[in-house]
């Protein structure tokens, strides 16, 4: 497997070339081309092609959104299990107060700083971006697409 570059706050966002540079532009282009054609030459077939293009565009984005939601659910579960093992018994109740976004952001925190950052996130109601910016020792996530 090729060597992964070090991940940090400034470079952790990833683009999926197949989605971002192929499927999305292709589906959008198909829809807008079909819609323009239907506008200029309205008949059953051109309108139907525009509707089919819209359906394709919506399907491409829904597939992406659904896969990201599943990944978020898995990440939240992993982080709850990890934090339950890392937090002292007296502080485990904080797991119920963490939002989904906070849990997803905490995946980047090292084991040594995750418990303190989780407590701080609840206490200060930190947004996911603020959590990621506060991380000192970054724990990379190369699996998220």
Backbone torsions as a table, in degrees:
resi	resn	phi	psi	omega
1	UNK	NA	137.7	-178.6
2	UNK	-65.3	151.6	179.2
3	UNK	-65.7	130.1	178.5
4	UNK	-85.7	140.6	175.9
5	UNK	-75.1	155.6	-178.3
6	UNK	-61.9	134.4	-177.8
7	UNK	-100.7	141.7	176.5
8	UNK	-150.6	-174.6	-176.2
9	UNK	-59.1	-39.8	-174.1
10	UNK	-74.7	-17.5	-177.6
11	UNK	-129.2	16.6	-175.5
12	UNK	-79.0	-18.4	178.6
13	UNK	-75.2	130.4	-176.8
14	UNK	-116.7	145.4	173.0
15	UNK	-105.0	140.5	175.0
16	UNK	-99.0	104.8	-174.0
17	UNK	-53.5	-40.1	-178.6
18	UNK	-62.7	-37.5	179.6
19	UNK	-82.2	-54.2	-171.9
20	UNK	-72.0	-31.0	-174.2
21	UNK	-113.6	-6.5	179.3
22	UNK	-123.7	-67.4	-174.5
23	UNK	-62.0	-49.5	-177.7
24	UNK	-61.4	-53.2	179.8
25	UNK	-63.1	-36.6	180.0
26	UNK	-64.8	-47.0	179.8
27	UNK	-64.8	-41.4	178.9
28	UNK	-64.9	-44.5	179.6
29	UNK	-62.1	-42.1	178.6
30	UNK	-61.8	-46.1	-179.7
31	UNK	-62.2	-49.9	-176.4
32	UNK	-66.7	-35.0	176.5
33	UNK	-66.3	-45.6	179.6
34	UNK	-66.3	-38.2	179.1
35	UNK	-66.4	-41.4	178.5
36	UNK	-64.1	-40.9	179.0
37	UNK	-65.4	-41.2	178.9
38	UNK	-65.8	-33.9	178.7
39	UNK	-67.1	-41.7	-178.1
40	UNK	-78.3	-33.9	-177.3
41	UNK	-131.5	72.2	-175.7
42	UNK	-71.1	114.5	169.3
43	UNK	-150.9	176.8	-175.2
44	UNK	-55.7	-46.4	-174.9
45	UNK	-66.4	-44.4	-177.6
46	UNK	-69.8	-38.6	177.4
47	UNK	-65.9	-42.4	179.1
48	UNK	-62.4	-39.1	176.9
49	UNK	-64.7	-38.1	177.3
50	UNK	-65.6	-40.7	177.5
51	UNK	-64.6	-42.2	177.6
52	UNK	-63.9	-38.6	176.6
53	UNK	-63.5	-40.8	176.5
54	UNK	-64.4	-41.6	178.2
55	UNK	-61.2	-41.3	178.1
56	UNK	-64.0	-44.8	179.9
57	UNK	-61.0	-46.0	178.4
58	UNK	-63.1	-43.3	-179.4
59	UNK	-61.2	-43.2	-179.8
60	UNK	-59.9	-45.7	-178.8
61	UNK	-72.1	-35.7	178.3
62	UNK	-67.1	-38.5	177.1
63	UNK	-60.4	-43.2	178.6
64	UNK	-64.8	-46.0	-179.0
65	UNK	-63.2	-43.4	-179.5
66	UNK	-64.1	-41.1	179.8
67	UNK	-66.8	-36.8	177.0
68	UNK	-67.0	-37.0	177.3
69	UNK	-63.7	-41.7	178.0
70	UNK	-63.4	-44.3	177.8
71	UNK	-60.7	-41.1	178.3
72	UNK	-62.6	-40.0	178.9
73	UNK	-63.2	-43.1	179.3
74	UNK	-65.1	-43.1	179.6
75	UNK	-62.2	-43.6	179.0
76	UNK	-60.1	-43.3	178.4
77	UNK	-63.3	-47.4	178.8
78	UNK	-58.4	-42.4	-178.1
79	UNK	-70.8	-35.6	175.6
80	UNK	-62.6	-43.3	179.1
81	UNK	-65.3	-45.2	-179.4
82	UNK	-63.1	-46.4	-178.7
83	UNK	-68.8	-32.6	176.6
84	UNK	-62.5	-34.7	178.3
85	UNK	-77.9	-30.1	-175.3
86	UNK	-88.6	-31.9	-177.1
87	UNK	-79.1	143.1	172.7
88	UNK	-64.0	154.8	-178.1
89	UNK	-51.2	-40.1	-176.3
90	UNK	-65.5	-23.0	-176.7
91	UNK	-105.2	2.4	-176.4
92	UNK	-66.8	-21.7	179.0
93	UNK	-62.7	-21.2	-179.9
94	UNK	-62.3	-24.0	-179.8
95	UNK	-58.6	-32.5	-179.6
96	UNK	-72.5	-22.7	-176.2
97	UNK	-93.1	-10.7	178.9
98	UNK	-76.1	134.7	176.9
99	UNK	-78.9	166.7	177.4
100	UNK	-60.0	-43.3	178.9
101	UNK	-63.3	-37.8	177.8
102	UNK	-65.4	-42.8	178.7
103	UNK	-62.7	-42.1	179.7
104	UNK	-63.8	-39.0	179.2
105	UNK	-70.1	-33.9	-177.9
106	UNK	-68.4	-14.2	-179.9
107	UNK	-61.5	-22.0	-179.2
108	UNK	-84.0	-12.5	-177.7
109	UNK	-80.3	138.9	177.8
110	UNK	-65.5	162.0	179.9
111	UNK	-58.6	-32.5	-177.1
112	UNK	-73.4	-31.0	-178.0
113	UNK	-105.4	-10.0	-178.3
114	UNK	-60.3	-46.0	-179.2
115	UNK	-59.9	-46.6	179.8
116	UNK	-64.9	-38.6	179.6
117	UNK	-70.2	-34.8	176.5
118	UNK	-63.9	-45.1	178.2
119	UNK	-62.4	-43.4	179.0
120	UNK	-64.3	-39.4	-179.3
121	UNK	-60.8	-41.5	179.3
122	UNK	-71.6	-47.3	-176.6
123	UNK	-61.8	-44.6	-175.6
124	UNK	-98.6	2.1	-178.1
125	UNK	51.1	51.2	-179.1
126	UNK	-67.8	141.8	173.7
127	UNK	-80.4	157.8	-179.7
128	UNK	-52.7	-41.7	179.6
129	UNK	-62.6	-39.8	179.2
130	UNK	-66.4	-36.4	177.0
131	UNK	-63.1	-48.7	-179.2
132	UNK	-61.5	-38.6	179.6
133	UNK	-68.7	-26.9	-178.3
134	UNK	-81.5	-12.8	-176.7
135	UNK	-69.5	128.7	179.2
136	UNK	-92.9	-44.0	-180.0
137	UNK	-112.4	104.2	-173.3
138	UNK	-76.4	131.7	175.7
139	UNK	-106.2	105.7	-171.6
140	UNK	-68.0	152.3	173.5
141	UNK	-127.0	96.4	-178.6
142	UNK	-89.8	-5.7	-175.9
143	UNK	-84.8	-28.5	-176.6
144	UNK	-66.4	131.6	178.9
145	UNK	-115.8	NA	NA
